[in-house]
């Protein structure tokens, strides 16, 4: 369960501030896969970070019950001075996950080998993504947050990533940001549109996509 109670979020910009959410009270549906749509710059990624708890609201309360992932593939939370293995140990403790199981899964899944012993600051962006994706899948979350990225790496690694992700979907739900309408249709039970600093839910996927096309000037990816 995730509920926003009079939540506001804004960022300072030159000459004022940019508001992402303006006193939003909203309860996300339980046990359903949720697609999130909104124009570029509306704040969809910010919304996911607020849900994950990696970013704080400027006003109001965010109530959570259950275990929410960070945005899948997001590697910005790693300490660059620690090794990959030290980072995964730290995250395991935060989520009260079995350290041995998480370590073994990430070692096998990430294919990083001896690099797991090296500081994360020495990693390429692809290596960071593999570590983040493997760690995301190593922990059993009630809700997985996805910001466009559903697989990383080369073709073989992407295939393995999708297979592992599909397995997690059997017991967990999703909150998904994507500009691709095919992905939205395939993975969403309901749609939330972020527009004019407010959230509105649509149970009718077709109506949601048509509404999104209208507010975005008809510029969408994938077949709608």
Secondary structure, DSSP 8 states (H G I E B T S, - for coil): -EEEEEEEEEEEETTEEEEEEEEEEEE--TTS-EEEE--TTSSHHHHHHHHHTSS--SEEEEEE-S-EEEETT--TTS-TTSBHHHHHHHHHHHTT--HHHHHHHHHHHH--GGGGGSBGGGS-HHHHHHHHHHHHHHS--SEEEEES-S--SSHHHHHHHHHHHHHHHTT-EEEEE-SBHHHHHHH-SEEEEEETTEEEEES-HHHHHHHHHHHTTT--BS--
